[in-house]
Amino acid sequence: MASTKEYLEFVLGQLKNSGVSYKKMMGEYLLYSGGVLFGGIYDDRLLIKPTEKAKELLPTAEYALPYDGAKPMLVCDFVDDAEKLCELIKNLI
């Protein structure tokens, strides 16, 4: 199932003024900050690349597959908390 444009707009709204950009890719959205890929929106879920820094910042996050055959990514389960989400992205890059 592809992600909805409405969910993308919600996440981008939560991240306003964070310099986050996106690219649409096969019905999903890749997310960038400062030109660096940090995650994406897959099946209306915000997933974060499991870098060492991301695992440190999200120590209790669950892992999920963005699509069949992909490597697991960290599930960001607090997209409704704009302040916390912006802080995460700022500290990831």
Secondary structure, DSSP 4 states (H G I P E B T S, - for coil): -PPPHHHHHHHHHHTTTS-EEEEEETTEEEEEETTEEEEEEETTEEEE---HHHHHH-TTPPEE-SSTTPPPEEE---TT-HHHHHHHHHHH-
